[in-house]
Amino acid sequence: MNQNKYLDLLRTEISPAVGCTEPIAIALACAKAREVMPDCDPSMISIELSLSTNVIKNAMGVGIPGTDMVGIPIAAALGAVGGDAGIGLEVLSVITPADFTIAARLVEQKRVSVAIADSSEKLYVKVTLICGKDYSTVVIQREHSHITDIRLNDTSLFHEDLPKVPSNDVVMDTSISELYEFATTCDLETVDFLLEGARMNRSIANEGLLRDYGLRVGKTIRNNIERKIIAEDMEKFAVELAAAAADARMAGCMMPVMTNSGSGNQGITVFLPVVAVAEKLGVTDERLVRALVLSNLTAIHIKAGIGRLSALCGATTAAIGAGCGIAWLLGGDLASMYAVINNMIGDLAGMICDGAKNSCSLKVATSVESAFRSALLAIDRLEVSGKEGIIEDDIEKSIRNLVQISTKGMEETDRMILDIMVSKE
């Protein structure tokens, strides 16, 4: 087993971000475009955006950090006016009230235009920033912070060819059994950075419970526990924390979130249910870290074949990882991991992504409920059998079936979702 491969995966696929990562990718590209024209008056710029449909879907309806506004134009304008490209997906964490005033005026003056990109990449952002006679162009592709082109006027400052995309028929060159072995045997000092992710996501959950963000799914659970309408238990605690964090993030909270596979909501969903169960059980940091390694790597493994953006809600794959971490904390073994995955695919396969927005916290809550239920079944050796639906006796085939449905099978679903959303605009 190549342990370095799994350490590289964790370090690559887990990173902090402020705000929903699709509009933040737009802001990052705009900040980089402005960086190469430092003498430009920010109040005089115009911005032309060319975006993939999946980026549009996930950016058009979500709250933008540091504002009371939603959507693509304000994210782009903020990035161009005051964003710091040097801090990646935390690009808007440095925005000031003065930056917001200028950016809001640019949006009001309709100096930000949006078009659908002619690109096969599901994650594609092209920004052209115009200032007087000069213009700069920045392209981000495939990953939210992966810049592949920078131009100033007619001069190329940077270019990187994308490698050929692996076939979606291959989820990833690994297996759940290998991930399990790594999670349960790895040197803890190499993975203890996951505790910082746990603290980060726990902090935004606390913020979501304290204030009235978005749909207030997490806070409503807490309020109804206090009213004694529902009982307080380990599962409700897990759902409450994850939903509250998603409430805050989707409403534009400025606090950072530790992401998984390029998504803050997936990071919330893969971290916080495991943290909640660990808190209720009173386990050591060592045991929590191993559970987080297992949950994060499982989610990365499944998501790799589906891709960064898809018609399938990413909270479902993240919750599969969380379910494995929960089951392990409750005494489960490798067979329990297989059972969790089959149970959750049997339950949540097909939950659509209809864009990033406040109600994403509902989908996070639903996914975490399924993770907990699936884990409880799994530790009692109860699972959906290979004779049912899209489940196979071979766990990697079950995962591959989910990938196939989420990519090839739901292509038309993805197009229809975007058509409905754009027609509303």
Helices and strands as residue ranges (DSSP letters): H 3-13, E 16-17, H 21-35, G 42-44, E 46-51, H 53-59, H 72-82, G 85-94, H 97-108, E 112-116, E 124-131, E 134-141, E 147-152, E 155-159, H 176-185, G 188-190, H 194-210, H 217-226, H 234-250, E 257-258, H 264-281, H 285-306, H 314-329, H 334-348, H 360-379, H 395-404, I 405-409, H 411-424
